[in-house]
């Protein structure tokens, strides 16, 4: 199993979500964040009111837990639907997950996803 963390532009959130949903990826977490980096779309996005000293921009972090065989497809969907072609389109991180347990049923492993 793998945990995918994708940092994308705020304005691409719905497009990425719809593409993942269409491909059968139903379960994910969205976290609204602010970060710095090689960002270059100041005309459409705003600099943070909370962290103006850092020129932080609003981004969305999507977290998805998937079986290892689905990683390539998922990453491809995020890259295609989240891309604008400008610096600052985001990044995708992939981490191994040793074990997963579902709280309600005590299922574990792939059954818990």
Backbone as XML, in Angstrom:
<?xml version="1.0"?>
<chain id="A" units="angstrom">
  <residue number="1" name="UNK">
    <atom name="N" x="0.833" y="-1.180" z="0.000"/>
    <atom name="CA" x="0.000" y="0.000" z="0.000"/>
    <atom name="C" x="0.877" y="1.244" z="0.000"/>
  </residue>
  <residue number="2" name="UNK">
    <atom name="N" x="0.314" y="2.304" z="-0.560"/>
    <atom name="CA" x="1.039" y="3.572" z="-0.659"/>
    <atom name="C" x="0.125" y="4.718" z="-0.240"/>
  </residue>
  <residue number="3" name="UNK">
    <atom name="N" x="0.726" y="5.720" z="0.372"/>
    <atom name="CA" x="0.025" y="6.950" z="0.688"/>
    <atom name="C" x="0.499" y="8.007" z="-0.294"/>
  </residue>
  <residue number="4" name="UNK">
    <atom name="N" x="-0.431" y="8.543" z="-1.049"/>
    <atom name="CA" x="-0.130" y="9.578" z="-2.026"/>
    <atom name="C" x="-0.519" y="10.916" z="-1.417"/>
  </residue>
  <residue number="5" name="UNK">
    <atom name="N" x="0.418" y="11.858" z="-1.416"/>
    <atom name="CA" x="0.142" y="13.232" z="-1.006"/>
    <atom name="C" x="0.414" y="14.109" z="-2.212"/>
  </residue>
  <residue number="6" name="UNK">
    <atom name="N" x="-0.624" y="14.782" z="-2.659"/>
    <atom name="CA" x="-0.485" y="15.655" z="-3.828"/>
    <atom name="C" x="-0.787" y="17.085" z="-3.407"/>
  </residue>
  <residue number="7" name="UNK">
    <atom name="N" x="0.145" y="17.985" z="-3.678"/>
    <atom name="CA" x="-0.041" y="19.408" z="-3.428"/>
    <atom name="C" x="-0.350" y="20.050" z="-4.773"/>
  </residue>
  <residue number="8" name="UNK">
    <atom name="N" x="-1.546" y="20.645" z="-4.888"/>
    <atom name="CA" x="-1.986" y="21.201" z="-6.168"/>
    <atom name="C" x="-2.488" y="22.633" z="-5.968"/>
  </residue>
  <residue number="9" name="UNK">
    <atom name="N" x="-2.643" y="23.330" z="-7.072"/>
    <atom name="CA" x="-3.224" y="24.673" z="-7.020"/>
    <atom name="C" x="-4.665" y="24.585" z="-6.525"/>
  </residue>
  <residue number="10" name="UNK">
    <atom name="N" x="-5.050" y="25.559" z="-5.723"/>
    <atom name="CA" x="-6.404" y="25.600" z="-5.163"/>
    <atom name="C" x="-7.459" y="25.537" z="-6.267"/>
  </residue>
  <residue number="11" name="UNK">
    <atom name="N" x="-7.253" y="26.293" z="-7.330"/>
    <atom name="CA" x="-8.267" y="26.382" z="-8.388"/>
    <atom name="C" x="-8.395" y="25.105" z="-9.212"/>
  </residue>
  <residue number="12" name="UNK">
    <atom name="N" x="-7.487" y="24.142" z="-9.050"/>
    <atom name="CA" x="-7.558" y="22.876" z="-9.790"/>
    <atom name="C" x="-8.199" y="21.754" z="-8.970"/>
  </residue>
  <residue number="13" name="UNK">
    <atom name="N" x="-8.629" y="22.060" z="-7.754"/>
    <atom name="CA" x="-9.135" y="21.029" z="-6.848"/>
    <atom name="C" x="-10.309" y="20.252" z="-7.426"/>
  </residue>
  <residue number="14" name="UNK">
    <atom name="N" x="-11.320" y="20.933" z="-7.901"/>
    <atom name="CA" x="-12.498" y="20.233" z="-8.410"/>
    <atom name="C" x="-12.164" y="19.404" z="-9.641"/>
  </residue>
  <residue number="15" name="UNK">
    <atom name="N" x="-11.342" y="19.943" z="-10.523"/>
    <atom name="CA" x="-10.971" y="19.211" z="-11.737"/>
    <atom name="C" x="-10.225" y="17.923" z="-11.391"/>
  </residue>
  <residue number="16" name="UNK">
    <atom name="N" x="-9.290" y="18.006" z="-10.452"/>
    <atom name="CA" x="-8.544" y="16.813" z="-10.034"/>
    <atom name="C" x="-9.490" y="15.813" z="-9.369"/>
  </residue>
  <residue number="17" name="UNK">
    <atom name="N" x="-10.355" y="16.313" z="-8.479"/>
    <atom name="CA" x="-11.302" y="15.435" z="-7.800"/>
    <atom name="C" x="-12.199" y="14.701" z="-8.794"/>
  </residue>
  <residue number="18" name="UNK">
    <atom name="N" x="-12.770" y="15.430" z="-9.736"/>
    <atom name="CA" x="-13.678" y="14.817" z="-10.725"/>
    <atom name="C" x="-12.952" y="13.754" z="-11.557"/>
  </residue>
  <residue number="19" name="UNK">
    <atom name="N" x="-11.707" y="14.013" z="-11.931"/>
    <atom name="CA" x="-10.934" y="13.047" z="-12.718"/>
    <atom name="C" x="-10.651" y="11.787" z="-11.898"/>
  </residue>
  <residue number="20" name="UNK">
    <atom name="N" x="-10.313" y="11.955" z="-10.619"/>
    <atom name="CA" x="-10.065" y="10.798" z="-9.759"/>
    <atom name="C" x="-11.347" y="10.018" z="-9.525"/>
  </residue>
  <residue number="21" name="UNK">
    <atom name="N" x="-12.433" y="10.717" z="-9.284"/>
    <atom name="CA" x="-13.728" y="10.073" z="-9.066"/>
    <atom name="C" x="-14.152" y="9.278" z="-10.296"/>
  </residue>
  <residue number="22" name="UNK">
    <atom name="N" x="-13.984" y="9.860" z="-11.475"/>
    <atom name="CA" x="-14.344" y="9.183" z="-12.725"/>
    <atom name="C" x="-13.544" y="7.895" z="-12.920"/>
  </residue>
  <residue number="23" name="UNK">
    <atom name="N" x="-12.301" y="7.889" z="-12.445"/>
    <atom name="CA" x="-11.443" y="6.710" z="-12.573"/>
    <atom name="C" x="-11.670" y="5.690" z="-11.461"/>
  </residue>
  <residue number="24" name="UNK">
    <atom name="N" x="-12.582" y="5.987" z="-10.532"/>
    <atom name="CA" x="-12.907" y="5.018" z="-9.496"/>
    <atom name="C" x="-12.217" y="5.227" z="-8.168"/>
  </residue>
  <residue number="25" name="UNK">
    <atom name="N" x="-11.495" y="6.313" z="-8.015"/>
    <atom name="CA" x="-10.858" y="6.627" z="-6.734"/>
    <atom name="C" x="-11.846" y="7.462" z="-5.923"/>
  </residue>
  <residue number="26" name="UNK">
    <atom name="N" x="-12.424" y="6.851" z="-4.893"/>
    <atom name="CA" x="-13.534" y="7.506" z="-4.204"/>
    <atom name="C" x="-13.151" y="8.143" z="-2.879"/>
  </residue>
  <residue number="27" name="UNK">
    <atom name="N" x="-12.112" y="7.660" z="-2.263"/>
    <atom name="CA" x="-11.866" y="8.022" z="-0.873"/>
    <atom name="C" x="-10.568" y="8.811" z="-0.750"/>
  </residue>
  <residue number="28" name="UNK">
    <atom name="N" x="-10.708" y="10.071" z="-0.369"/>
    <atom name="CA" x="-9.530" y="10.931" z="-0.266"/>
    <atom name="C" x="-9.798" y="12.023" z="0.752"/>
  </residue>
  <residue number="29" name="UNK">
    <atom name="N" x="-8.736" y="12.658" z="1.189"/>
    <atom name="CA" x="-8.818" y="13.759" z="2.137"/>
    <atom name="C" x="-8.261" y="15.000" z="1.486"/>
  </residue>
  <residue number="30" name="UNK">
    <atom name="N" x="-8.951" y="16.128" z="1.690"/>
    <atom name="CA" x="-8.490" y="17.420" z="1.194"/>
    <atom name="C" x="-8.112" y="18.280" z="2.385"/>
  </residue>
  <residue number="31" name="UNK">
    <atom name="N" x="-6.955" y="18.907" z="2.304"/>
    <atom name="CA" x="-6.503" y="19.803" z="3.358"/>
    <atom name="C" x="-6.112" y="21.116" z="2.706"/>
  </residue>
  <residue number="32" name="UNK">
    <atom name="N" x="-6.721" y="22.206" z="3.163"/>
    <atom name="CA" x="-6.352" y="23.519" z="2.641"/>
    <atom name="C" x="-5.099" y="23.970" z="3.384"/>
  </residue>
  <residue number="33" name="UNK">
    <atom name="N" x="-4.076" y="24.312" z="2.619"/>
    <atom name="CA" x="-2.769" y="24.677" z="3.182"/>
    <atom name="C" x="-2.301" y="25.999" z="2.583"/>
  </residue>
  <residue number="34" name="UNK">
    <atom name="N" x="-1.241" y="26.503" z="3.130"/>
    <atom name="CA" x="-0.558" y="27.637" z="2.540"/>
    <atom name="C" x="0.916" y="27.302" z="2.539"/>
  </residue>
  <residue number="35" name="UNK">
    <atom name="N" x="1.582" y="27.578" z="1.416"/>
    <atom name="CA" x="2.987" y="27.223" z="1.323"/>
    <atom name="C" x="3.739" y="28.165" z="0.402"/>
  </residue>
  <residue number="36" name="UNK">
    <atom name="N" x="5.029" y="27.988" z="0.398"/>
    <atom name="CA" x="5.901" y="28.777" z="-0.462"/>
    <atom name="C" x="6.583" y="27.852" z="-1.439"/>
  </residue>
  <residue number="37" name="UNK">
    <atom name="N" x="7.116" y="28.415" z="-2.486"/>
    <atom name="CA" x="7.818" y="27.606" z="-3.471"/>
    <atom name="C" x="7.993" y="28.390" z="-4.743"/>
  </residue>
  <residue number="38" name="UNK">
    <atom name="N" x="8.184" y="27.686" z="-5.832"/>
    <atom name="CA" x="8.395" y="28.321" z="-7.134"/>
    <atom name="C" x="7.047" y="28.579" z="-7.780"/>
  </residue>
  <residue number="39" name="UNK">
    <atom name="N" x="6.321" y="29.480" z="-7.214"/>
    <atom name="CA" x="4.952" y="29.766" z="-7.631"/>
    <atom name="C" x="4.957" y="30.974" z="-8.554"/>
  </residue>
  <residue number="40" name="UNK">
    <atom name="N" x="4.159" y="30.950" z="-9.605"/>
    <atom name="CA" x="4.237" y="32.050" z="-10.564"/>
    <atom name="C" x="2.901" y="32.453" z="-11.175"/>
  </residue>
  <residue number="41" name="UNK">
    <atom name="N" x="1.805" y="32.205" z="-10.482"/>
    <atom name="CA" x="0.497" y="32.527" z="-11.040"/>
    <atom name="C" x="-0.198" y="33.573" z="-10.167"/>
  </residue>
  <residue number="42" name="UNK">
    <atom name="N" x="0.489" y="34.659" z="-9.863"/>
    <atom name="CA" x="-0.038" y="35.655" z="-8.946"/>
    <atom name="C" x="-1.310" y="36.325" z="-9.453"/>
  </residue>
  <residue number="43" name="UNK">
    <atom name="N" x="-1.583" y="36.293" z="-10.760"/>
    <atom name="CA" x="-2.782" y="36.932" z="-11.280"/>
    <atom name="C" x="-4.057" y="36.204" z="-10.853"/>
  </residue>
  <residue number="44" name="UNK">
    <atom name="N" x="-3.974" y="34.899" z="-10.632"/>
    <atom name="CA" x="-5.175" y="34.145" z="-10.302"/>
    <atom name="C" x="-5.241" y="33.726" z="-8.848"/>
  </residue>
  <residue number="45" name="UNK">
    <atom name="N" x="-4.139" y="33.721" z="-8.152"/>
    <atom name="CA" x="-4.116" y="33.270" z="-6.770"/>
    <atom name="C" x="-3.636" y="34.403" z="-5.870"/>
  </residue>
  <residue number="46" name="UNK">
    <atom name="N" x="-4.022" y="34.336" z="-4.628"/>
    <atom name="CA" x="-3.703" y="35.433" z="-3.714"/>
    <atom name="C" x="-2.587" y="35.048" z="-2.756"/>
  </residue>
  <residue number="47" name="UNK">
    <atom name="N" x="-1.836" y="36.042" z="-2.348"/>
    <atom name="CA" x="-0.836" y="35.835" z="-1.310"/>
    <atom name="C" x="-1.560" y="35.783" z="0.029"/>
  </residue>
  <residue number="48" name="UNK">
    <atom name="N" x="-1.098" y="34.964" z="0.913"/>
    <atom name="CA" x="-1.718" y="34.718" z="2.207"/>
    <atom name="C" x="-1.862" y="35.976" z="3.057"/>
  </residue>
  <residue number="49" name="UNK">
    <atom name="N" x="-3.006" y="36.092" z="3.709"/>
    <atom name="CA" x="-3.184" y="37.132" z="4.717"/>
    <atom name="C" x="-2.528" y="36.713" z="6.026"/>
  </residue>
  <residue number="50" name="UNK">
    <atom name="N" x="-2.447" y="35.398" z="6.263"/>
    <atom name="CA" x="-1.861" y="34.882" z="7.502"/>
    <atom name="C" x="-0.335" y="34.951" z="7.494"/>
  </residue>
  <residue number="51" name="UNK">
    <atom name="N" x="0.264" y="34.714" z="6.334"/>
    <atom name="CA" x="1.724" y="34.627" z="6.239"/>
    <atom name="C" x="2.270" y="35.516" z="5.127"/>
  </residue>
  <residue number="52" name="UNK">
    <atom name="N" x="1.941" y="36.802" z="5.109"/>
    <atom name="CA" x="2.396" y="37.665" z="4.012"/>
    <atom name="C" x="3.919" y="37.825" z="3.961"/>
  </residue>
  <residue number="53" name="UNK">
    <atom name="N" x="4.577" y="37.645" z="5.088"/>
    <atom name="CA" x="6.035" y="37.759" z="5.154"/>
    <atom name="C" x="6.732" y="36.668" z="4.355"/>
  </residue>
  <residue number="54" name="UNK">
    <atom name="N" x="6.036" y="35.566" z="4.113"/>
    <atom name="CA" x="6.640" y="34.431" z="3.417"/>
    <atom name="C" x="6.173" y="34.309" z="1.976"/>
  </residue>
  <residue number="55" name="UNK">
    <atom name="N" x="5.337" y="35.233" z="1.504"/>
    <atom name="CA" x="4.738" y="35.119" z="0.179"/>
    <atom name="C" x="4.107" y="33.740" z="-0.029"/>
  </residue>
  <residue number="56" name="UNK">
    <atom name="N" x="3.371" y="33.302" z="0.988"/>
    <atom name="CA" x="2.727" y="31.991" z="0.946"/>
    <atom name="C" x="1.452" y="32.068" z="0.114"/>
  </residue>
  <residue number="57" name="UNK">
    <atom name="N" x="1.182" y="31.004" z="-0.639"/>
    <atom name="CA" x="-0.008" y="30.906" z="-1.474"/>
    <atom name="C" x="-0.866" y="29.747" z="-1.007"/>
  </residue>
  <residue number="58" name="UNK">
    <atom name="N" x="-2.168" y="29.858" z="-1.259"/>
    <atom name="CA" x="-3.109" y="28.811" z="-0.887"/>
    <atom name="C" x="-2.946" y="27.630" z="-1.832"/>
  </residue>
  <residue number="59" name="UNK">
    <atom name="N" x="-2.817" y="26.439" z="-1.253"/>
    <atom name="CA" x="-2.727" y="25.197" z="-2.013"/>
    <atom name="C" x="-3.624" y="24.160" z="-1.337"/>
  </residue>
  <residue number="60" name="UNK">
    <atom name="N" x="-3.897" y="23.098" z="-2.051"/>
    <atom name="CA" x="-4.669" y="21.987" z="-1.503"/>
    <atom name="C" x="-3.762" y="20.759" z="-1.461"/>
  </residue>
  <residue number="61" name="UNK">
    <atom name="N" x="-3.798" y="20.079" z="-0.331"/>
    <atom name="CA" x="-3.107" y="18.785" z="-0.219"/>
    <atom name="C" x="-4.182" y="17.705" z="-0.276"/>
  </residue>
  <residue number="62" name="UNK">
    <atom name="N" x="-4.027" y="16.791" z="-1.218"/>
    <atom name="CA" x="-4.925" y="15.643" z="-1.336"/>
    <atom name="C" x="-4.158" y="14.422" z="-0.844"/>
  </residue>
  <residue number="63" name="UNK">
    <atom name="N" x="-4.758" y="13.672" z="0.052"/>
    <atom name="CA" x="-4.144" y="12.435" z="0.541"/>
    <atom name="C" x="-5.035" y="11.268" z="0.152"/>
  </residue>
  <residue number="64" name="UNK">
    <atom name="N" x="-4.408" y="10.257" z="-0.451"/>
    <atom name="CA" x="-5.139" y="9.072" z="-0.896"/>
    <atom name="C" x="-4.315" y="7.837" z="-0.558"/>
  </residue>
  <residue number="65" name="UNK">
    <atom name="N" x="-4.937" y="6.870" z="0.072"/>
    <atom name="CA" x="-4.302" y="5.594" z="0.373"/>
    <atom name="C" x="-4.755" y="4.590" z="-0.677"/>
  </residue>
  <residue number="66" name="UNK">
    <atom name="N" x="-3.795" y="3.975" z="-1.379"/>
    <atom name="CA" x="-4.151" y="3.043" z="-2.456"/>
    <atom name="C" x="-3.270" y="1.802" z="-2.415"/>
  </residue>
  <residue number="67" name="UNK">
    <atom name="N" x="-3.768" y="0.754" z="-3.047"/>
    <atom name="CA" x="-2.944" y="-0.440" z="-3.257"/>
    <atom name="C" x="-1.815" y="-0.062" z="-4.219"/>
  </residue>
  <residue number="68" name="UNK">
    <atom name="N" x="-0.674" y="-0.652" z="-4.041"/>
    <atom name="CA" x="0.524" y="-0.294" z="-4.814"/>
    <atom name="C" x="0.306" y="-0.359" z="-6.320"/>
  </residue>
  <residue number="69" name="UNK">
    <atom name="N" x="-0.525" y="-1.275" z="-6.782"/>
    <atom name="CA" x="-0.721" y="-1.419" z="-8.230"/>
    <atom name="C" x="-1.506" y="-0.260" z="-8.852"/>
  </residue>
  <residue number="70" name="UNK">
    <atom name="N" x="-2.116" y="0.597" z="-8.039"/>
    <atom name="CA" x="-2.889" y="1.729" z="-8.553"/>
    <atom name="C" x="-2.123" y="3.046" z="-8.568"/>
  </residue>
  <residue number="71" name="UNK">
    <atom name="N" x="-0.905" y="3.042" z="-8.055"/>
    <atom name="CA" x="-0.142" y="4.282" z="-7.912"/>
    <atom name="C" x="0.113" y="4.973" z="-9.244"/>
  </residue>
  <residue number="72" name="UNK">
    <atom name="N" x="0.583" y="4.238" z="-10.221"/>
    <atom name="CA" x="0.933" y="4.847" z="-11.517"/>
    <atom name="C" x="-0.280" y="5.530" z="-12.157"/>
  </residue>
  <residue number="73" name="UNK">
    <atom name="N" x="-1.434" y="4.864" z="-12.138"/>
    <atom name="CA" x="-2.644" y="5.435" z="-12.721"/>
    <atom name="C" x="-3.076" y="6.691" z="-11.967"/>
  </residue>
  <residue number="74" name="UNK">
    <atom name="N" x="-3.056" y="6.622" z="-10.647"/>
    <atom name="CA" x="-3.467" y="7.753" z="-9.824"/>
    <atom name="C" x="-2.562" y="8.960" z="-10.051"/>
  </residue>
  <residue number="75" name="UNK">
    <atom name="N" x="-1.268" y="8.743" z="-10.060"/>
    <atom name="CA" x="-0.313" y="9.836" z="-10.281"/>
    <atom name="C" x="-0.519" y="10.459" z="-11.658"/>
  </residue>
  <residue number="76" name="UNK">
    <atom name="N" x="-0.755" y="9.637" z="-12.652"/>
    <atom name="CA" x="-0.989" y="10.140" z="-14.004"/>
    <atom name="C" x="-2.229" y="11.036" z="-14.055"/>
  </residue>
  <residue number="77" name="UNK">
    <atom name="N" x="-3.284" y="10.626" z="-13.388"/>
    <atom name="CA" x="-4.526" y="11.417" z="-13.367"/>
    <atom name="C" x="-4.292" y="12.760" z="-12.687"/>
  </residue>
  <residue number="78" name="UNK">
    <atom name="N" x="-3.608" y="12.758" z="-11.558"/>
    <atom name="CA" x="-3.346" y="14.014" z="-10.847"/>
    <atom name="C" x="-2.476" y="14.929" z="-11.690"/>
  </residue>
  <residue number="79" name="UNK">
    <atom name="N" x="-1.453" y="14.377" z="-12.324"/>
    <atom name="CA" x="-0.564" y="15.203" z="-13.144"/>
    <atom name="C" x="-1.313" y="15.821" z="-14.321"/>
  </residue>
  <residue number="80" name="UNK">
    <atom name="N" x="-2.152" y="15.047" z="-14.987"/>
    <atom name="CA" x="-2.865" y="15.556" z="-16.157"/>
    <atom name="C" x="-3.938" y="16.580" z="-15.777"/>
  </residue>
  <residue number="81" name="UNK">
    <atom name="N" x="-4.711" y="16.282" z="-14.750"/>
    <atom name="CA" x="-5.826" y="17.168" z="-14.396"/>
    <atom name="C" x="-5.397" y="18.358" z="-13.538"/>
  </residue>
  <residue number="82" name="UNK">
    <atom name="N" x="-4.242" y="18.278" z="-12.909"/>
    <atom name="CA" x="-3.779" y="19.364" z="-12.056"/>
    <atom name="C" x="-2.815" y="20.325" z="-12.721"/>
  </residue>
  <residue number="83" name="UNK">
    <atom name="N" x="-2.425" y="20.027" z="-13.928"/>
    <atom name="CA" x="-1.395" y="20.808" z="-14.625"/>
    <atom name="C" x="-1.972" y="22.064" z="-15.270"/>
  </residue>
  <residue number="84" name="UNK">
    <atom name="N" x="-1.248" y="23.184" z="-15.109"/>
    <atom name="CA" x="-1.570" y="24.409" z="-15.848"/>
    <atom name="C" x="-0.457" y="24.747" z="-16.832"/>
  </residue>
  <residue number="85" name="UNK">
    <atom name="N" x="0.731" y="24.193" z="-16.603"/>
    <atom name="CA" x="1.880" y="24.489" z="-17.455"/>
    <atom name="C" x="2.772" y="25.577" z="-16.896"/>
  </residue>
  <residue number="86" name="UNK">
    <atom name="N" x="2.380" y="26.144" z="-15.753"/>
    <atom name="CA" x="3.178" y="27.197" z="-15.126"/>
    <atom name="C" x="3.910" y="26.652" z="-13.910"/>
  </residue>
  <residue number="87" name="UNK">
    <atom name="N" x="5.014" y="27.322" z="-13.561"/>
    <atom name="CA" x="5.738" y="26.952" z="-12.347"/>
    <atom name="C" x="4.777" y="27.017" z="-11.170"/>
  </residue>
  <residue number="88" name="UNK">
    <atom name="N" x="4.932" y="26.070" z="-10.267"/>
    <atom name="CA" x="4.080" y="26.054" z="-9.087"/>
    <atom name="C" x="2.855" y="25.174" z="-9.214"/>
  </residue>
  <residue number="89" name="UNK">
    <atom name="N" x="2.826" y="24.296" z="-10.209"/>
    <atom name="CA" x="1.680" y="23.401" z="-10.364"/>
    <atom name="C" x="1.571" y="22.386" z="-9.227"/>
  </residue>
  <residue number="90" name="UNK">
    <atom name="N" x="2.619" y="22.203" z="-8.470"/>
    <atom name="CA" x="2.546" y="21.327" z="-7.309"/>
    <atom name="C" x="3.514" y="20.168" z="-7.382"/>
  </residue>
  <residue number="91" name="UNK">
    <atom name="N" x="3.296" y="19.232" z="-6.479"/>
    <atom name="CA" x="4.135" y="18.035" z="-6.430"/>
    <atom name="C" x="3.345" y="16.880" z="-5.843"/>
  </residue>
  <residue number="92" name="UNK">
    <atom name="N" x="3.841" y="15.686" z="-6.106"/>
    <atom name="CA" x="3.205" y="14.467" z="-5.628"/>
    <atom name="C" x="4.253" y="13.661" z="-4.878"/>
  </residue>
  <residue number="93" name="UNK">
    <atom name="N" x="3.908" y="13.251" z="-3.661"/>
    <atom name="CA" x="4.809" y="12.436" z="-2.850"/>
    <atom name="C" x="4.181" y="11.065" z="-2.639"/>
  </residue>
  <residue number="94" name="UNK">
    <atom name="N" x="4.999" y="10.036" z="-2.684"/>
    <atom name="CA" x="4.519" y="8.666" z="-2.513"/>
    <atom name="C" x="5.295" y="8.036" z="-1.366"/>
  </residue>
  <residue number="95" name="UNK">
    <atom name="N" x="4.559" y="7.539" z="-0.372"/>
    <atom name="CA" x="5.183" y="6.923" z="0.799"/>
    <atom name="C" x="4.641" y="5.519" z="1.008"/>
  </residue>
  <residue number="96" name="UNK">
    <atom name="N" x="5.495" y="4.604" z="1.453"/>
    <atom name="CA" x="5.012" y="3.258" z="1.765"/>
    <atom name="C" x="4.170" y="3.282" z="3.042"/>
  </residue>
  <residue number="97" name="UNK">
    <atom name="N" x="3.191" y="2.390" z="3.112"/>
    <atom name="CA" x="2.352" y="2.240" z="4.301"/>
    <atom name="C" x="2.479" y="0.796" z="4.750"/>
  </residue>
  <residue number="98" name="UNK">
    <atom name="N" x="2.938" y="0.599" z="5.971"/>
    <atom name="CA" x="3.162" y="-0.748" z="6.476"/>
    <atom name="C" x="1.876" y="-1.485" z="6.811"/>
  </residue>
  <residue number="99" name="UNK">
    <atom name="N" x="0.936" y="-0.775" z="7.416"/>
    <atom name="CA" x="-0.295" y="-1.435" z="7.837"/>
    <atom name="C" x="-1.410" y="-0.411" z="7.967"/>
  </residue>
  <residue number="100" name="UNK">
    <atom name="N" x="-2.643" y="-0.867" z="7.754"/>
    <atom name="CA" x="-3.829" y="-0.023" z="7.871"/>
    <atom name="C" x="-4.888" y="-0.814" z="8.627"/>
  </residue>
  <residue number="101" name="UNK">
    <atom name="N" x="-5.581" y="-0.151" z="9.543"/>
    <atom name="CA" x="-6.688" y="-0.764" z="10.264"/>
    <atom name="C" x="-7.898" y="0.136" z="10.163"/>
  </residue>
  <residue number="102" name="UNK">
    <atom name="N" x="-9.054" y="-0.445" z="9.889"/>
    <atom name="CA" x="-10.299" y="0.303" z="9.873"/>
    <atom name="C" x="-10.833" y="0.317" z="11.307"/>
  </residue>
  <residue number="103" name="UNK">
    <atom name="N" x="-11.105" y="1.480" z="11.826"/>
    <atom name="CA" x="-11.512" y="1.638" z="13.222"/>
    <atom name="C" x="-12.816" y="0.921" z="13.514"/>
  </residue>
  <residue number="104" name="UNK">
    <atom name="N" x="-13.803" y="1.095" z="12.656"/>
    <atom name="CA" x="-15.130" y="0.536" z="12.917"/>
    <atom name="C" x="-15.159" y="-0.978" z="12.879"/>
  </residue>
  <residue number="105" name="UNK">
    <atom name="N" x="-14.462" y="-1.607" z="11.916"/>
    <atom name="CA" x="-14.606" y="-3.054" z="11.699"/>
    <atom name="C" x="-13.373" y="-3.864" z="12.066"/>
  </residue>
  <residue number="106" name="UNK">
    <atom name="N" x="-12.273" y="-3.211" z="12.358"/>
    <atom name="CA" x="-10.997" y="-3.882" z="12.625"/>
    <atom name="C" x="-10.404" y="-4.589" z="11.415"/>
  </residue>
  <residue number="107" name="UNK">
    <atom name="N" x="-10.986" y="-4.340" z="10.211"/>
    <atom name="CA" x="-10.360" y="-4.888" z="9.012"/>
    <atom name="C" x="-8.988" y="-4.262" z="8.873"/>
  </residue>
  <residue number="108" name="UNK">
    <atom name="N" x="-8.072" y="-5.013" z="8.267"/>
    <atom name="CA" x="-6.742" y="-4.455" z="8.090"/>
    <atom name="C" x="-6.224" y="-4.768" z="6.693"/>
  </residue>
  <residue number="109" name="UNK">
    <atom name="N" x="-5.116" y="-4.119" z="6.359"/>
    <atom name="CA" x="-4.516" y="-4.305" z="5.054"/>
    <atom name="C" x="-5.368" y="-3.693" z="3.956"/>
  </residue>
  <residue number="110" name="UNK">
    <atom name="N" x="-5.313" y="-4.278" z="2.771"/>
    <atom name="CA" x="-6.036" y="-3.766" z="1.612"/>
    <atom name="C" x="-7.546" y="-3.757" z="1.859"/>
  </residue>
  <residue number="111" name="UNK">
    <atom name="N" x="-8.043" y="-4.670" z="2.659"/>
    <atom name="CA" x="-9.482" y="-4.703" z="2.978"/>
    <atom name="C" x="-9.937" y="-3.441" z="3.693"/>
  </residue>
  <residue number="112" name="UNK">
    <atom name="N" x="-9.033" y="-2.769" z="4.368"/>
    <atom name="CA" x="-9.394" y="-1.560" z="5.127"/>
    <atom name="C" x="-9.467" y="-0.319" z="4.243"/>
  </residue>
  <residue number="113" name="UNK">
    <atom name="N" x="-8.968" y="-0.415" z="3.021"/>
    <atom name="CA" x="-8.976" y="0.762" z="2.155"/>
    <atom name="C" x="-10.364" y="0.964" z="1.573"/>
  </residue>
</chain>
